[in-house]
Amino acid sequence: MIYVIEYEHLADELVRNERTEWHFKQVKKYANKFKLELTDEEFRGLFTLQKKDKDIGWIMHQMSYGSTFTDALISYIGWLR
């Protein structure tokens, strides 16, 4: 059985064209890969970061080990230095 959460209730709000559809699918793909049940706010934040070409895979990987979105984001910023 494959772990899948669709997040389709956010698609109408976030997807505006082919580019944003691709970013939406990327966030959804990583969330399901790491088996994360993201809140709407976390999904929107990761979507924004994905659109800005940030490494959301690294952030979600940290979240899969129990970090909150905020803690993972702070770690990511520190990792960039």
N, C-alpha and C positions, 0 to 999 in steps of 0.2 A: 504494500500500500504506500502510495506516495503522499507525503505531507503537503497539503495545498490549502492556503487561505487565499481567496480571490481578491479581496479589497476592492471589488467592483463598485461598491457604493461610493468610492472616492473618484472613480474614473470621470464621471460627469463634471466634477469640480476641477480636476487637475489636467485632464487631457484636452488639449485645444487643437493640436495638429499632429502630423506624423512624428515630429521630433519629440514632443511631450509624451506621445503614446509610447515611444521607445524608452524614454526615461522611466515612465510609469512601470513598464514591463520589467525593466532592470531592477527597480526597487522591489517589486513583487517577487522576482526570481531569487534575489538574495535573501529576502525575508523567509521564503519557503525553503531555500537551501539550508539556512541555519535554524529552521523550525522556530521562528520568532512570531509571536502573536503581538504585532505592533498596535499601539493605540492609533487613532486617527491623527493625533498631533505628531507622534513619532514618525508615522508614514509621511506626513506632509514635510516634516523637517528633513528626512532622508531624501525625499523627492527633490527638495530645493538644493540640497548638497549634490545630488546626482546631476542636476541640471548645470551646476557650477563645476562639474568634472572633478569632484572630490572622491576619495576612495571609500565609498560606502561599504564595500566588502569588508574592509578592515574594521570599521565601526561596528558593523553587525556581528562580525566574528567576536569582538569584545563583548557585545551584548549577549551572545550565545553562552558565555561563561558567567552570566549573572550581573554584568554591569548594567546600570541604567543608561538610557540614551544620553543623558547629561554627562555622566561619568565617562562614557565611551568617547563622547565628543571632546571633553577636556583632555583625555589621554591622547586623542588624535592630534589635537593642537600641540600638545607637548612633544609628540612624536615627530611633528613637522620641523621642529627647531633643530 
